[in-house]
Amino acid sequence: MQFDLDEEQRAIRDTVRRFTEQEIVPHASTWDEQEYFPREVYLKMAPLGLLGMTIPETYGGSALSRTVAALVYEELARGDMATAVGLSVHNMVAGSIARFGHEEQRERWVRRLAQGELLGAFALSEAGAGSDAASLQCRAERRGDTYVLNGTKMWVTNGGEADLYLVMARTSPVRGSQGISCFVVEKETPGFRFGKTERKMGLHSSPTRELIFEQCTIPLGQRLGEEGQGFKIALSSLDGGRINIGAIAVGVAQAAFEVARSYACQRTQFGQPIGAFQAVQFMLADMAMKIEAARLLVYEAAYKLDHEQNASMYASMAKCFATDVAMEVTTNAVQVLGGAGYVRDYPVERYMRDVKVAQIFEGTNQIQRMVIARALLGNIR
């Protein structure tokens, strides 16, 4: 059992850490305040190979392992969770097209995604289809060599900014997941427009928008995979996506812990640093323990996925535990800073606002517990 990173893993981690400290940390608070989407940062990440992390090198990707990808997301999230989440979604789209697309689709889109020429977004959820994603109602009607899309999508990360949208739509009246297909829709397609931009608690520099399809006609060649395979494509990215979110949560928690620890050493009350008081010491000790436990659970899930083991339960454990820990750690970091933690002079309030959504997206933590329980017990009734 190996707990140390190898030389290549350390090199990649350190490169991303330097990039984050130079290109993200100095600007993250301003992006949050101004609700600004930093597209230029994604272009800077492209030469580092971060826009095609799981894509084969044949198509311009980095072909990184899930374990290395987890290192990348953790480091980016220490600077800005919103940027790390946007990158995770982009890589989910690029990876899905590389895996399920035919050669023409790969040549048309995958290399451009990896180079940063295109930005991707993933559209599954709807107003009435969240945790029960298979109940989606957006429709795609086959008409000869085309499909006509009608309906809406909600909660789309990178919405409005992305150039390419992976859209799940119903191609059959069959209820449930069997009648769902997957389509690649380009931004400027007639009949495709954007609805409201969500006003969110956090992740202000990550746009979340509604997609609206009204008689939106796309060629047959923009269907990804076979008809009825859409839900399988969506589910195929879930384990990796949940591991990514777990890693991102660990990164945010680590950043919050470091601010709290530093503040506890500097802030004095009653004639001594507040870190000298056992109440604060125990808070910091619990934060450090739980972050380390979450990190190891993320690494284990990534390892299992890399080695083609059944990783679903472990991915759910990693996502659920790490995001719960991150919510606790960021809340306690605000508490350690006291009044200073509640104002925007320090980033811990942003960490707390941002990481709350990690308990909700990529499957709520209640859904994760269902996945874990079913893996342990089967479909017991």
C-alpha positions in Angstrom: 0.0 0.0 0.0 1.6 3.2 -1.2 0.7 6.6 0.5 3.4 8.7 -1.1 3.0 10.5 -4.4 5.5 9.5 -7.1 7.8 12.0 -8.8 5.5 12.7 -11.7 2.4 13.1 -9.4 4.3 15.6 -7.2 5.5 17.5 -10.3 2.0 17.9 -11.7 0.6 18.9 -8.2 3.3 21.5 -7.7 2.9 22.9 -11.2 -0.9 23.3 -10.6 -0.2 24.8 -7.1 2.1 27.4 -8.6 -0.4 28.2 -11.3 -3.2 28.6 -8.8 -1.1 30.9 -6.5 -0.1 33.1 -9.5 -3.2 33.1 -11.7 -6.2 32.4 -9.5 -5.6 33.3 -5.8 -4.9 37.1 -6.4 -8.2 37.4 -8.4 -10.7 35.0 -6.9 -12.3 37.5 -4.5 -12.7 40.1 -7.2 -14.3 37.5 -9.6 -16.7 36.5 -6.8 -17.6 40.2 -6.0 -18.1 41.1 -9.7 -19.7 37.7 -10.7 -17.1 37.6 -13.5 -16.4 34.4 -15.4 -12.6 34.2 -16.1 -12.5 32.6 -19.5 -8.9 33.8 -19.9 -7.8 31.5 -17.0 -9.2 28.4 -18.9 -7.0 29.5 -21.9 -4.0 29.6 -19.6 -4.8 26.1 -18.3 -4.9 24.6 -21.8 -1.0 24.5 -22.3 -0.8 22.7 -18.9 -3.0 20.0 -20.3 -5.8 20.6 -17.9 -8.7 21.0 -20.4 -8.4 17.5 -21.6 -7.3 15.6 -18.6 -8.9 12.2 -19.4 -8.7 12.6 -23.2 -6.3 10.3 -25.1 -3.1 12.0 -26.3 -4.2 11.1 -29.8 -6.8 13.9 -29.6 -4.6 16.4 -27.8 -5.4 15.3 -24.3 -3.2 14.5 -21.3 -4.6 11.0 -20.5 -4.1 11.6 -16.8 -5.2 9.1 -14.2 -8.2 9.8 -11.9 -5.8 10.0 -9.0 -3.7 12.7 -10.7 -6.9 14.6 -11.8 -8.0 14.6 -8.1 -4.7 16.2 -7.2 -5.3 18.9 -9.9 -8.9 19.7 -8.7 -7.8 19.9 -5.1 -5.1 22.4 -5.9 -7.3 24.5 -8.1 -10.1 24.6 -5.5 -7.7 25.9 -2.8 -7.6 29.0 -4.9 -11.2 29.2 -6.3 -13.8 26.5 -6.1 -15.8 28.1 -9.0 -13.0 27.7 -11.4 -12.4 24.1 -10.4 -16.1 23.2 -10.8 -16.2 24.8 -14.3 -13.1 22.8 -15.3 -14.6 19.6 -14.0 -17.7 20.0 -16.0 -15.7 20.9 -19.1 -13.6 17.8 -18.8 -16.8 15.7 -18.3 -18.0 16.9 -21.6 -14.7 16.4 -23.4 -14.2 12.9 -21.9 -17.7 11.8 -22.8 -17.3 12.8 -26.5 -13.9 11.1 -26.6 -15.3 7.9 -25.1 -18.7 7.6 -26.8 -18.3 9.7 -30.0 -17.5 8.3 -33.4 -14.3 9.4 -35.2 -15.8 12.3 -37.0 -17.2 13.7 -33.7 -13.9 13.3 -31.9 -12.0 15.0 -34.7 -14.6 17.8 -34.9 -14.8 18.7 -31.1 -12.4 16.8 -28.8 -9.1 18.4 -29.8 -10.7 21.9 -29.8 -12.0 21.2 -26.3 -8.6 20.2 -25.1 -6.9 23.2 -26.6 -9.4 25.7 -25.0 -10.9 26.8 -28.3 -14.2 25.4 -27.1 -15.7 25.3 -23.6 -18.1 22.5 -22.6 -21.3 22.3 -20.5 -23.4 19.4 -19.3 -27.2 19.6 -19.4 -29.1 16.9 -17.6 -31.2 18.5 -14.8 -34.6 20.1 -15.3 -37.0 22.0 -13.1 -38.9 18.7 -12.4 -35.9 16.3 -12.8 -33.2 16.7 -10.3 -32.3 13.7 -8.2 -34.9 11.8 -10.3 -33.0 12.6 -13.5 -34.6 9.8 -15.5 -37.9 11.7 -15.3 -36.7 14.5 -17.7 -39.1 15.9 -20.2 -37.0 17.8 -22.7 -37.7 16.0 -26.1 -35.8 15.3 -29.3 -38.0 14.2 -32.2 -36.4 12.4 -35.1 -37.2 13.9 -38.5 -35.3 12.2 -41.2 -31.6 13.0 -40.8 -32.3 15.6 -38.1 -33.6 15.9 -34.5 -35.8 18.7 -33.3 -35.3 19.6 -29.6 -38.0 21.2 -27.4 -37.8 21.9 -23.7 -35.7 23.4 -21.0 -32.7 22.5 -18.9 -31.8 24.0 -15.5 -28.8 24.4 -13.3 -26.3 24.3 -16.2 -22.8 25.1 -15.1 -20.9 27.2 -17.6 -24.3 28.0 -19.2 -24.1 30.9 -21.5 -20.3 30.9 -21.6 -19.8 27.4 -23.0 -19.6 26.8 -26.7 -20.7 23.1 -26.6 -23.6 21.6 -24.6 -24.0 17.9 -23.9 -27.8 17.6 -23.7 -29.9 14.7 -22.5 -33.3 14.5 -24.1 -36.2 12.1 -24.5 -36.4 10.4 -27.9 -39.0 7.8 -26.9 -42.2 8.0 -24.9 -40.9 5.1 -22.8 -40.8 6.1 -19.2 -37.6 6.2 -17.3 -34.1 6.0 -18.5 -34.5 3.8 -21.6 -36.0 6.6 -23.8 -33.2 9.1 -23.2 -30.6 10.0 -25.8 -27.6 12.4 -25.7 -26.9 15.2 -28.1 -24.1 17.7 -28.8 -25.6 21.2 -29.3 -23.5 24.1 -30.4 -24.1 27.5 -28.9 -25.2 29.4 -32.0 -27.7 26.8 -33.1 -31.0 28.4 -34.2 -33.8 27.6 -31.7 -31.4 27.4 -28.8 -31.2 30.3 -26.3 -30.5 31.0 -22.7 -32.9 31.7 -20.0 -32.3 33.2 -16.5 -29.0 33.2 -14.8 -29.3 31.9 -11.3 -28.7 34.2 -8.4 -26.7 31.9 -6.0 -25.4 31.8 -2.5 -21.9 31.1 -3.8 -19.8 30.2 -6.9 -20.6 33.7 -8.2 -17.9 33.5 -10.9 -19.3 30.2 -12.2 -22.4 31.0 -14.3 -25.4 28.7 -13.8 -28.1 29.2 -16.5 -31.3 27.8 -17.9 -31.2 26.5 -21.5 -34.3 26.8 -23.7 -34.9 24.7 -26.9 -37.7 25.8 -29.2 -37.8 23.9 -32.5 -34.0 23.6 -32.3 -33.0 21.4 -35.2 -29.6 19.6 -35.2 -28.2 17.0 -37.6 -28.3 13.3 -36.8 -24.5 13.4 -36.6 -24.7 15.4 -33.4 -26.3 12.5 -31.5 -23.7 11.0 -29.2 -23.9 7.2 -29.0 -27.0 5.2 -30.0 -30.5 6.3 -29.5 -31.6 5.4 -26.0 -28.0 5.4 -24.7 -28.1 8.9 -23.2 -28.7 7.9 -19.6 -25.9 5.4 -19.8 -23.6 8.1 -21.1 -24.7 10.5 -18.2 -24.2 7.8 -15.6 -20.8 6.8 -17.0 -19.4 10.1 -15.9 -20.9 10.1 -12.4 -18.2 8.2 -10.6 -15.5 10.4 -11.9 -17.5 13.5 -11.4 -18.2 12.6 -7.7 -14.5 11.9 -7.1 -13.8 15.3 -8.7 -16.2 17.1 -6.4 -14.8 15.2 -3.4 -11.3 16.4 -4.4 -12.6 20.0 -4.8 -14.2 19.9 -1.4 -10.9 18.7 0.1 -9.2 21.7 -1.5 -11.6 24.2 -0.2 -11.5 22.7 3.3 -7.7 22.8 3.2 -7.7 26.4 2.2 -10.1 27.3 5.0 -8.1 25.4 7.5 -4.9 27.2 6.6 -6.5 30.6 7.0 -7.9 29.5 10.4 -4.6 28.1 11.6 -2.7 31.2 10.6 -5.2 33.5 12.2 -5.2 31.5 15.5 -1.4 32.0 15.7 -1.7 35.8 15.1 -4.8 36.9 16.8 -4.4 37.7 20.5 -7.0 37.9 23.2 -6.5 37.8 27.0 -2.8 38.4 26.5 -2.1 35.3 24.3 -2.8 34.0 20.8 -6.2 32.4 20.5 -4.5 29.2 19.3 -3.2 28.8 22.9 -6.7 28.1 24.1 -7.8 24.5 24.1 -11.2 25.2 22.6 -9.5 26.6 19.4 -6.8 23.9 19.4 -9.5 21.1 19.4 -11.4 22.8 16.6 -8.2 22.9 14.5 -7.3 19.4 15.4 -10.7 18.1 14.3 -10.5 20.0 11.1 -7.1 18.6 10.2 -8.1 15.0 11.0 -11.3 15.1 9.0 -9.6 16.8 6.0 -6.9 14.0 5.9 -9.6 11.3 6.2 -11.5 12.9 3.3 -8.4 13.2 1.2 -7.6 9.5 1.6 -11.1 8.4 0.8 -11.0 10.5 -2.4 -7.6 8.9 -3.3 -9.0 5.4 -2.7 -12.0 6.0 -4.9 -9.8 7.4 -7.7 -7.4 4.4 -7.4 -10.3 2.0 -7.8 -11.6 3.8 -10.8 -8.1 3.9 -12.3 -7.7 0.1 -11.8 -11.2 -0.7 -13.3 -12.5 -1.9 -10.0 -16.1 -1.3 -8.9 -15.8 2.2 -7.6 -19.4 3.5 -7.4 -19.8 3.0 -3.7 -16.4 4.5 -3.0 -17.0 7.4 -5.2 -20.3 8.1 -3.4 -18.5 7.7 0.0 -15.7 10.1 -1.1 -18.1 12.7 -2.4 -20.5 12.5 0.5 -17.9 12.5 3.3 -15.6 15.1 1.7 -18.3 17.6 1.1 -19.8 17.1 4.6 -16.4 17.7 6.0 -15.8 20.7 3.9 -19.0 22.3 5.0 -18.1 21.6 8.7 -14.5 22.9 8.3 -15.4 26.1 6.4 -18.1 26.9 9.0 -15.7 26.3 11.9 -13.0 28.4 10.1 -15.5 31.3 10.1 -16.0 30.6 13.8 -12.3 30.7 14.6 -12.0 34.0 12.9 -15.0 35.3 14.7 -16.3 38.7 13.4 -13.3 38.8 11.0 -14.6 35.5 9.4 -18.0 36.9 8.7 -16.8 39.9 6.7 -15.1 39.8 3.3 -11.7 40.9 4.4 -10.9 37.2 4.7 -11.8 34.5 2.2 -13.4 32.0 4.7 -16.9 33.3 4.2 -16.5 32.8 0.5 -15.3 29.2 1.1 -18.3 28.5 3.2 -20.8 30.0 0.7 -19.2 28.2 -2.2 -18.8 24.7 -0.7 -22.4 24.4 0.4 -23.5 23.4 -3.1 -21.0 20.5 -3.1 -23.4 18.7 -0.8 -26.1 19.2 -3.5 -24.8 18.8 -7.0 -23.4 15.6 -8.6 -26.1 13.9 -6.6 -27.2 15.2 -3.2 -25.5 13.6 -0.2 -28.9 12.0 0.6 -28.7 10.3 -2.8 -25.1 9.3 -2.1 -26.2 7.5 1.1 -28.8 5.7 -0.9 -26.1 4.5 -3.3 -23.9 3.4 -0.5 -26.8 1.6 1.3 -27.9 -0.3 -1.9 -24.3 -1.4 -2.5 -24.2 -2.8 1.0 -27.7 -4.3 1.2 -28.9 -4.7 -2.4 -32.4 -3.5 -3.3 -33.9 -4.6 0.0 -37.6 -3.9 0.5 
